[in-house]
Structure formats: structure tokens, C-alpha cells
Amino acid sequence: MAVRILTLVGSLRAGSHNRRLAEAAVQIAPEHVEVGLYDGLDTVPFYNEDIDAEGSVPAAATKLREAAGEADAVLLVSPEYNGTIPAVLKNAIDWLSRPYGAGALSGKPVAVVGTAFGQYGGVWAQDEARKAVKIAGADVAEDLTLSIPGSVVRFAELHPVDDPEVTEKLTVVIEGLAARATATATV
Ligand SMILES: Cc1cc2nc3c(=O)[nH]c(=O)nc-3n(C[C@H](O)[C@H](O)[C@H](O)COP(=O)(O)O)c2cc1C
């Protein structure tokens, strides 16, 4: 059976370069890996413990938790906003971090990649995302990184799937994450 990787994107805009990077991951995934692109992070309300209670959890949050729970691994694809994680992605991580100790990310292999306009490719945001999911209990693949600088210029005309340097490095991340998920499943 294929290893299922769920991709969560930290940008909501239609023309998002990170969304395109996630689309590239879907397209280049090797045969034994199925990469899915999650839609609907914009409909998940801000995390609030008052509504994270039996009978009150918003449907969009339940859908997100179920999707992450069913995946063998999660790939976060994010730009950097003001030196850190975009709120939409942090909100998703917060929902996935609860119930405490038993959230959908618990023990789940997670890798973080992304592209941003700055010269470091959003590495602060991606490092922060790693920190947050680690605290949420994920099995973070610290060695599987990809931070692509100059998003707005580099991908102005070029889809990441048509950028050989990107697809080569992204393939390493996907294969490494899938291998980690397989190893976790067989422990
Ligand atoms: C609110 C906001 C804050 C940003 N802050 C940063 C930043 O701190 N570092 C950076 O490299 N780029 C920053 N950028 C530029 C983004 O990295 C760039 O627009 C990126 O392509 C956005 O991702 P997307 O194309 O997936 O929407 C910021 C953009 C916005 C809209």
C-alpha cells in the first residue's frame, strides 16, 4: 500500500508559490507514495479551548484532524510572514496538537519545506514550524529541509514542478519522509 503524505500549505492566496510547491510534490511523488494537498485551512476557526470540547468542535477542525490522522506523514509547505509562521499554519498546528498527548500529529513523521521572498527562503518560519510540531508530539524529520529564496522572482513564470533543482531536492524530502513513515509503521 502507498505511503500517504498529507500536505498543509501556509499560504491561502490563489497564486501561492508554496501551494504550487505542494502541487509539485503531488506530481513528482514516486509510485509508492501518495501526496495529498489539504484544502480548507481557511475555514478552520482560530483555536479556542472553549470550542474544543465534546459536541462543540467545528466541523472544519474535525475534518483537518481526521485528514492528518489518516495520513502516514505530514509535509508542511510554508512561506515566512514577518519572520515567523503564517497564522493559518500555526492555527492548524494548534488544532492538531490537541487533545494533549494524543493529537493527530502525535508520533507522526513531519517534514517542513517552503519558499519565501527573502534570501533565506523562509527558514525562520520553517524552523518555527518544526519547533511547534515537535512540541505537538510529531516525529520531526530535522534533516529533511528545503528553503527556496526569492519566491516571487524565481517562480514568477516558472512552476516549481518545471524547476529541476526544486524537483530534485523535493524528491529527496518526499522519499525521506516516506521512508521515515514506513520505519515508524514497522516499529
Ligand atoms: C504579511 C507578509 C509578511 C512577509 N514577511 C516575510 C518575511 O518575514 N520573510 C520573507 O522572506 N518574506 C516575507 N514575505 C514575502 C513572502 O515570503 C512571499 O510573498 C511569498 O511568496 C509568500 O508565499 P506564497 O507565494 O506561498 O503566498 C511576507 C509576505 C507577506 C504577505
Ligand as a Chemical Component Dictionary entry (heavy atoms), coordinates in Angstrom:
data_LIG
# 
_chem_comp.id                   LIG 
_chem_comp.type                 NON-POLYMER 
_chem_comp.pdbx_formal_charge   0 
_chem_comp.three_letter_code    LIG 
# 
loop_
_chem_comp_atom.comp_id 
_chem_comp_atom.atom_id 
_chem_comp_atom.alt_atom_id 
_chem_comp_atom.type_symbol 
_chem_comp_atom.charge 
_chem_comp_atom.model_Cartn_x 
_chem_comp_atom.model_Cartn_y 
_chem_comp_atom.model_Cartn_z 
_chem_comp_atom.pdbx_ordinal 
LIG C1  C1  C 0 2.399  39.564 5.595  1  
LIG C2  C2  C 0 3.652  39.165 4.868  2  
LIG C3  C3  C 0 4.844  39.080 5.561  3  
LIG C4  C4  C 0 6.004  38.641 4.908  4  
LIG N1  N1  N 0 7.157  38.503 5.629  5  
LIG C5  C5  C 0 8.221  37.924 5.034  6  
LIG C6  C6  C 0 9.364  37.562 5.811  7  
LIG O1  O1  O 0 9.449  37.789 7.002  8  
LIG N2  N2  N 0 10.385 36.943 5.171  9  
LIG C7  C7  C 0 10.355 36.664 3.822  10 
LIG O2  O2  O 0 11.308 36.091 3.310  11 
LIG N3  N3  N 0 9.293  37.017 3.069  12 
LIG C8  C8  C 0 8.228  37.615 3.643  13 
LIG N4  N4  N 0 7.115  37.914 2.902  14 
LIG C9  C9  C 0 7.116  37.644 1.447  15 
LIG C10 C10 C 0 6.722  36.220 1.179  16 
LIG O3  O3  O 0 7.791  35.367 1.524  17 
LIG C11 C11 C 0 6.377  35.978 -0.288 18 
LIG O4  O4  O 0 5.377  36.861 -0.692 19 
LIG C12 C12 C 0 5.941  34.546 -0.508 20 
LIG O5  O5  O 0 5.968  34.260 -1.889 21 
LIG C13 C13 C 0 4.551  34.285 0.045  22 
LIG O6  O6  O 0 4.209  32.939 -0.107 23 
LIG P1  P1  P 0 3.131  32.465 -1.180 24 
LIG O7  O7  O 0 3.670  32.831 -2.546 25 
LIG O8  O8  O 0 3.035  30.992 -0.987 26 
LIG O9  O9  O 0 1.844  33.179 -0.894 27 
LIG C14 C14 C 0 5.953  38.356 3.525  28 
LIG C15 C15 C 0 4.741  38.483 2.823  29 
LIG C16 C16 C 0 3.600  38.861 3.487  30 
LIG C17 C17 C 0 2.292  38.946 2.720  31 
# 
loop_
_chem_comp_bond.comp_id 
_chem_comp_bond.atom_id_1 
_chem_comp_bond.atom_id_2 
_chem_comp_bond.value_order 
_chem_comp_bond.pdbx_ordinal 
LIG C1  C2  SING 1  
LIG C2  C3  SING 2  
LIG C2  C16 DOUB 3  
LIG C3  C4  DOUB 4  
LIG C4  N1  SING 5  
LIG C4  C14 SING 6  
LIG N1  C5  DOUB 7  
LIG C5  C6  SING 8  
LIG C5  C8  SING 9  
LIG C6  O1  DOUB 10 
LIG C6  N2  SING 11 
LIG N2  C7  SING 12 
LIG C7  O2  DOUB 13 
LIG C7  N3  SING 14 
LIG N3  C8  DOUB 15 
LIG C8  N4  SING 16 
LIG N4  C9  SING 17 
LIG N4  C14 SING 18 
LIG C9  C10 SING 19 
LIG C10 O3  SING 20 
LIG C10 C11 SING 21 
LIG C11 O4  SING 22 
LIG C11 C12 SING 23 
LIG C12 O5  SING 24 
LIG C12 C13 SING 25 
LIG C13 O6  SING 26 
LIG O6  P1  SING 27 
LIG P1  O7  DOUB 28 
LIG P1  O8  SING 29 
LIG P1  O9  SING 30 
LIG C14 C15 DOUB 31 
LIG C15 C16 SING 32 
LIG C16 C17 SING 33 
# 
